Amino acid sequence: MTDIPRLIEKKRDGKCLEDDEIRTFINGLLPGPNKCVDDGQLGAMLMAIYLKKMNDRETTVLTKAMRDSGEVLSWPQEWKGKVVDKHSTGGVGDKVSLVLAPALAACGMKVPMISGRGLGHTGGTLDKLESVPGYNVSLSKEQIESALHHVGCVIAGQTANIAPADKRMYACRDVTATVDDISLVTGSIICKKAAEGIDALIMDVKCGEGAWPICSNVEDASKLAKCLVAAGIGLGINTVALVTQMDAPLGRAVGNALEVAESVRCLQNKGPADLLDIVSELGGELLDLVQPGQDGKARIKSVVRDGRALKKFQEMLNAQGVDSQLAQKLCSSVNPLSELCQAEHKTELKCPTKGYVIKLDAMNCALVTRDLGGGRMVAGQQLNHAVGLELLVEVGSEVEQGQSWVRVHHDGELTAQLRKTLDNSVTISSTKPEVKSRVLRKIP
């Protein structure tokens, strides 16, 4: 019988676990005759890792064992070198996946994007897409392969057979205050990406006030980025990370249906510049990994500009259950939000003075959207896909006193507390700020 308490004690005392010890512990989480780790022991090990940390070798072995706890997807030989994906650590208004996946497909890539739901203050890609009536995120491997064959991209949820050890570990991390650990975050992210059978991966590591607490500054975000890249490469995936700024929301929309509508606008080549810039930077880096020398960034911009990416998005909606008429209307509408659910009320808040917008607080915007019903305060909470924020200005905008800076989409009353939080979210100065690129660093 495996001596699980001895392994917990070893990590508790700050010692490194051997490769076979890590694999034994992960295998012990799985149902069946080899299950030997109970919930209390899992919680104890997670806390030991959280407090004493893992080195790069341990992190890579942990990630590989989590990947190998379930099914690893495989693809036709002719797709070799073209199966790619992107992952973000989570931000506010971050709808990059909705634009980037079809853009990559339009460039000839295969994108089996396994995404997640909202976590904490950050929005979830699956939650956003489910604001489109009929969109099915629960696909089998056969359905995923069919969509990749016919469309080139799919955005779906984690299947029951992909990284089951991660599911059990994550549920325990959520209730044991061990979510924000670099090794555990890395293992959870990379094991699922590795299970997709991808050739290359671009990581978007958010940094700033609207990012995870472990990524509040550039140095800490870079540490996580380096760990993610090392684990990805260790599992045979060509991996690069960009550290990107998340002090202000990305784009102008925060909230599920609002972000889908803005994504469609971006694919129509009418979206906010900062969103298209990030999509182009991430997509360009990824294309350059697998097809160097072809100016990946320009290719991404080209397929957005000429409508090929929008066509792929419409095809993806069809392949994942959306009525073809609705998909066509959504993608061709001058007001895509009109084809989606809409909130009962829209309330605009005004600028208190004239000047230049020097700050839009991403965290406050996320918390207000969550409290309106657009995010989960507790697991399993029903989402209101219609609510959220429509920013009418951006950092650097010149504004007049009394000018509207945000339009709140809400059902029921907009409380005084939420108004106050929003009032504290915008900062206006007489001095025009320097607006810099959101890309802060590239790793490696």
C-alpha atoms as one frame of an Amber mdcrd trajectory, in Angstrom:
protein
   0.000   0.000   0.000   1.290   3.450  -0.938   2.389   5.513   2.057   0.558
   8.740   1.149   1.162  10.368   4.577   4.923   9.961   4.011   4.703  11.853
   0.709   2.704  14.636   2.362   5.230  14.813   5.186   8.120  14.981   2.723
   6.650  17.970   0.878   5.507  19.569   4.135   9.145  19.561   5.249  10.217
  21.332   2.067  11.804  18.340   0.329  11.495  17.629  -3.388   9.286  14.775
  -4.490  10.686  12.182  -6.872   9.059  11.682 -10.270   7.495   8.342  -9.314
   6.200   9.797  -6.041   4.363  12.562  -7.882   2.885  10.078 -10.371   1.837
   7.780  -7.526   0.021  10.594  -5.760  -1.810  11.741  -8.909  -2.789   8.171
  -9.838  -4.105   7.749  -6.308  -6.671  10.484  -6.954  -8.437   8.519  -9.682
 -11.402   6.183  -9.160 -10.675   2.483  -9.340  -8.539  -0.094  -7.545  -5.511
   2.234  -7.258  -7.404   5.071  -5.545  -5.590   5.701  -2.263  -5.822   9.468
  -1.651  -8.795  10.750   0.323 -10.020  14.354   0.351  -8.197  15.202   3.583
  -4.893  13.939   2.202  -5.406  15.825  -1.054  -6.055  19.049   0.861  -2.961
  18.470   2.991  -0.740  17.879  -0.031  -2.090  20.938  -1.826  -1.361  23.092
   1.213   2.134  21.597   1.519   2.807  22.447  -2.147   1.321  25.923  -1.663
   3.574  26.658   1.325   6.794  24.864   0.321   6.554  25.203  -3.484   7.691
  22.920  -6.301  10.717  23.347  -8.545  10.537  23.297 -12.352  11.128  19.548
 -12.585   8.421  18.745 -10.056   6.003  21.111 -11.805   6.593  19.508 -15.205
   6.204  15.976 -13.810   3.035  17.029 -11.969   1.625  18.519 -15.157   2.438
  15.426 -17.221   0.882  13.117 -14.613  -2.284  15.232 -14.594  -2.420  15.083
 -18.401  -1.897  11.324 -18.403  -4.686  10.807 -15.846  -7.147  10.852 -18.754
  -7.467  10.832 -22.502  -4.928  12.587 -24.720  -6.508  13.611 -28.004  -4.841
  12.678 -31.281  -5.413  14.000 -34.765  -4.930  12.993 -38.420  -1.309  12.906
 -39.530  -1.933  15.568 -42.184  -2.687  18.067 -39.413   0.774  17.646 -37.912
   2.321  21.008 -37.109  -0.950  22.904 -37.499  -2.810  22.037 -34.273  -2.494
  25.099 -32.045  -4.178  26.862 -29.147  -4.147  29.936 -26.959  -4.850  30.337
 -23.251  -5.310  33.399 -21.068  -4.897  33.521 -17.312  -8.093  35.572 -17.199
  -8.887  39.235 -17.410 -11.721  41.743 -17.555 -13.433  42.129 -20.908 -11.068
  39.487 -22.291 -12.900  38.088 -25.310  -9.729  37.385 -27.322 -10.503  33.681
 -27.814 -13.755  34.460 -29.629 -11.838  36.439 -32.244  -8.516  34.594 -32.318
  -9.768  31.009 -32.742 -11.634  31.715 -36.016  -8.807  33.981 -37.223  -6.309
  31.142 -36.743  -8.676  28.750 -38.524  -8.861  31.197 -41.420  -5.052  31.021
 -41.568  -5.209  27.244 -42.018  -4.703  26.183 -38.392  -6.675  23.610 -36.386
  -7.745  25.023 -33.004  -9.262  22.526 -30.502  -9.793  25.155 -27.807 -10.857
  23.644 -24.476 -12.075  26.604 -22.418 -13.495  27.254 -18.980 -16.127  29.216
 -17.133 -15.807  32.368 -15.061 -13.505  32.152 -12.082 -13.570  34.752  -9.326
 -13.814  38.197 -10.918 -12.789  37.014 -14.412 -15.238  36.102 -17.146 -15.395
  32.664 -18.758 -15.244  32.014 -22.507 -17.897  29.287 -22.285 -20.248  31.579
 -20.352 -19.892  34.215 -23.043 -20.588  31.848 -25.914 -23.619  30.362 -24.147
 -25.277  33.776 -24.457 -25.750  32.775 -28.122 -28.953  30.648 -28.130 -28.248
  27.024 -29.004 -24.462  27.139 -28.612 -23.323  23.725 -27.344 -20.118  23.583
 -25.287 -20.432  19.873 -24.414 -18.901  18.067 -27.365 -17.539  14.539 -27.726
 -14.108  13.891 -29.223 -15.830  12.836 -32.441 -17.812  16.079 -32.590 -14.656
  18.105 -31.902 -12.771  16.339 -34.697 -15.676  16.824 -37.109 -15.817  20.564
 -36.339 -12.053  20.872 -36.766 -12.239  19.058 -40.092 -15.054  21.199 -41.499
 -14.394  24.559 -39.800 -10.901  24.538 -38.342 -11.779  25.701 -34.823 -13.932
  24.680 -31.913 -14.436  26.254 -28.471 -15.834  23.708 -26.028 -15.659  22.579
 -22.423 -13.440  19.978 -20.814 -14.763  16.469 -21.508 -15.163  13.940 -18.708
 -12.132  12.026 -19.970  -9.681  14.930 -20.174  -7.425  15.368 -17.119  -9.821
  13.969 -14.475  -7.135  14.398 -11.801  -7.210  18.138 -12.472 -10.977  18.240
 -11.880 -10.604  16.682  -8.459  -7.586  18.804  -7.544  -9.218  22.027  -8.662
 -12.389  21.378  -6.671 -10.218  20.887  -3.579  -8.030  23.918  -4.302 -11.145
  26.074  -4.478 -12.148  25.200  -0.905  -8.675  25.045   0.667  -7.340  28.499
  -0.318  -4.661  26.965  -2.553  -5.754  28.357  -5.930  -3.014  30.979  -6.281
   0.109  28.819  -6.460   2.318  29.000  -9.552   2.957  25.244  -9.817  -0.681
  24.314  -9.249  -1.887  26.985 -11.686   0.637  25.779 -14.262  -0.324  22.136
 -13.845  -4.028  22.881 -14.186  -3.625  24.995 -17.325  -0.967  23.069 -19.212
  -2.288  19.558 -18.496  -5.535  20.348 -20.320  -3.737  22.033 -23.202  -1.357
  19.078 -23.512  -4.348  16.714 -23.514  -5.594  18.508 -26.631  -2.686  17.044
 -28.589  -1.519  20.455 -29.790   1.768  21.328 -31.481   2.065  24.936 -30.314
   0.609  27.163 -27.606   0.544  30.893 -26.949  -0.056  31.974 -23.350  -1.551
  35.364 -22.496  -0.503  36.085 -18.908  -2.464  39.061 -17.625  -0.738  41.534
 -15.325  -2.136  44.355 -13.200  -5.083  45.305 -11.036  -7.591  43.248 -13.044
  -5.407  40.122 -13.135  -4.974  37.291 -10.629  -3.368  38.360  -7.326  -0.241
  36.337  -8.179   0.164  38.512 -11.298  -0.303  41.963  -9.813   3.048  43.214
 -11.177   5.244  42.482 -14.185   7.852  40.512 -12.268   5.348  38.138 -10.681
   3.458  37.710 -13.958   6.759  36.912 -15.670   7.497  34.209 -13.085   4.195
  32.517 -13.892   4.795  32.965 -17.634   8.223  31.315 -17.386   6.757  28.403
 -15.414   3.980  27.913 -17.977   6.428  28.026 -20.890   8.809  25.573 -19.187
   5.986  23.115 -18.483   4.605  23.414 -22.013   8.015  22.787 -23.561   8.604
  19.972 -21.078   5.510  18.248 -22.428   6.591  18.655 -26.040   4.528  21.740
 -26.912   6.201  24.672 -28.662   5.205  27.371 -26.153   5.590  31.141 -25.912
   3.969  33.591 -23.479   3.160  37.281 -23.638   2.697  39.279 -20.441  -0.080
  41.778 -21.152  -1.453  44.707 -19.175  -4.829  44.303 -17.429  -5.286  47.496
 -15.397  -8.157  48.600 -17.656 -10.777  46.331 -19.264  -9.898  44.989 -22.708
 -12.102  46.569 -25.344 -15.288  48.430 -24.452 -17.583  45.597 -23.248 -17.665
  43.694 -19.952 -20.342  41.020 -19.641 -21.309  37.895 -21.544 -23.652  38.917
 -24.404 -22.016  42.345 -24.600 -18.620  40.720 -25.151 -19.955  38.368 -27.827
 -21.418  41.372 -29.657 -18.096  43.221 -29.417 -16.250  40.135 -30.683 -18.499
  40.056 -33.742 -17.843  43.761 -34.272 -14.111  43.057 -34.112 -14.478  40.239
 -36.665 -16.382  42.724 -38.849 -13.231  44.877 -38.598 -15.181  47.475 -36.592
 -14.047  46.631 -33.077 -11.870  48.519 -30.591  -8.231  48.916 -31.554  -6.786
  47.448 -28.336  -8.712  44.186 -28.814  -7.558  43.712 -32.402  -3.996  44.594
 -31.379  -3.887  41.856 -28.714  -5.520  39.335 -31.067  -2.920  40.171 -33.725
   0.028  40.031 -31.314  -0.989  36.658 -29.840  -2.016  35.149 -33.147   1.083
  36.451 -34.867   3.398  34.910 -32.269   1.579  31.577 -32.570   1.706  31.508
 -36.371   5.388  32.441 -36.269   6.025  29.422 -34.020   4.648  26.925 -36.528
   5.206  28.771 -39.820   8.160  31.131 -39.308   9.021  33.804 -41.807   5.468
  34.523 -42.993   4.635  37.577 -40.800   1.977  35.991 -38.644   0.725  39.286
 -37.242  -0.030  40.634 -40.719  -1.788  37.374 -41.629  -4.116  37.660 -38.628
  -4.991  41.250 -39.488  -5.600  40.259 -43.108  -8.157  37.515 -42.340 -10.037
  39.881 -40.023  -9.947  42.707 -42.552 -11.276  40.652 -45.482 -13.976  38.766
 -43.555 -12.482  35.269 -43.623 -12.253  35.121 -39.830 -15.880  36.248 -39.472
 -16.942  33.471 -41.871 -15.119  30.911 -39.709 -16.840  32.254 -36.578 -20.243
  31.838 -38.238 -19.321  28.301 -39.324 -18.192  27.489 -35.768 -21.536  28.686
 -34.376 -23.345  26.429 -36.854 -21.123  23.449 -36.044 -21.821  23.875 -32.329
 -25.591  23.965 -32.515 -26.579  27.554 -33.323 -29.409  27.902 -35.845 -27.934
  28.871 -39.215 -30.315  31.819 -39.640 -29.423  33.224 -36.228 -25.696  32.761
 -36.872 -25.999  34.574 -40.197 -28.012  37.448 -38.702 -25.636  37.813 -35.753
 -22.561  37.957 -37.973 -24.045  40.368 -40.521 -25.861  42.747 -38.164 -24.695
  46.338 -37.732 -25.797  45.893 -34.106 -24.948  42.301 -33.132 -26.316  42.797
 -29.598 -29.812  43.125 -31.091 -29.663  39.396 -31.937 -28.802  38.401 -28.356
 -30.476  38.705 -24.961 -30.680  42.258 -23.648 -31.078  43.697 -20.173 -34.261
  45.420 -19.058 -32.559  48.727 -18.226 -29.686  50.842 -19.535 -28.311  53.568
 -17.280 -25.545  55.982 -18.242 -23.176  57.505 -15.680 -21.571  60.884 -16.268
 -18.042  62.266 -16.049 -17.710  64.487 -12.950 -15.300  66.903 -14.674 -13.599
  67.618 -17.980 -10.156  66.388 -18.894  -8.541  63.131 -19.971  -9.375  59.627
 -18.779  -6.218  58.314 -17.148  -7.660  55.222 -15.470 -10.543  52.759 -15.846
 -10.412  50.328 -12.930 -10.679  46.818 -14.362 -11.302  45.132 -11.018 -14.172
  47.460 -10.098 -15.760  46.921 -13.519 -15.503  43.156 -13.058 -16.981  43.202
  -9.560 -19.897  45.397 -10.615 -20.642  43.104 -13.559 -20.517  40.099 -11.246
 -22.819  41.760  -8.719 -25.287  42.643 -11.472 -25.591  38.896 -12.088 -23.081
  38.547 -14.902 -20.652  36.401 -12.896 -20.722  33.706 -10.254 -20.437  34.655
  -6.595 -20.710  30.942  -5.757 -20.211  27.823  -7.852 -23.285  26.810  -9.819
 -24.969  30.221  -9.599 -27.219  31.030 -12.546 -25.758  33.697 -14.829 -27.579
  36.633 -16.332 -25.996  36.778 -19.783 -27.550  40.163 -20.624 -26.068  42.391
 -17.921 -22.751  44.201 -17.901 -20.956  47.399 -18.799 -20.525  49.218 -22.079
 -17.607  51.615 -21.772 -18.138  54.758 -23.814 -14.577  56.061 -23.300 -11.105
  54.568 -23.037  -7.871  55.498 -21.318  -6.633  58.610 -23.133 -10.089  59.858
 -24.146 -10.745  63.585 -23.788 -14.084  64.104 -22.033 -16.383  66.934 -21.025
 -18.098  67.363 -17.669 -21.458  65.594 -17.794 -20.456  63.391 -20.729 -21.505
  59.718 -20.386 -18.576  57.421 -19.754 -20.334  54.083 -19.157 -23.673  52.518
 -20.036 -24.801  49.968 -17.435 -26.983  47.124 -18.711 -28.976  45.852 -15.743
 -32.158  44.091 -14.654 -33.773  45.529 -11.546 -32.360  48.448  -9.593 -28.862
  49.836 -10.041 -28.050  50.232  -6.363 -26.315  53.200  -4.788 -23.384  50.970
  -3.817 -22.842  49.811  -7.400 -23.083  53.405  -8.625 -20.480  54.426  -6.059
 -18.137  51.623  -7.127 -18.458  52.706 -10.740 -17.953  56.374  -9.854 -14.664
  55.308  -8.244 -13.676  53.377 -11.379 -12.949  56.339 -13.637 -10.140  58.835
 -13.001  -9.917  62.063 -15.004  -6.925  64.393 -15.127  -6.065  67.655 -16.861
  -2.941  65.978 -18.266  -3.245  63.641 -21.237  -1.730  60.231 -20.421   0.692
  58.311 -22.618  -1.169  55.262 -23.944   1.250  52.337 -24.239   1.001  48.903
 -25.790  -0.675  46.272 -23.643   2.148  43.843 -24.434   4.697  44.185 -21.653
   7.016  41.217 -22.158   7.594  38.121 -24.255   8.691  34.868 -22.593  11.140
  33.462 -23.528
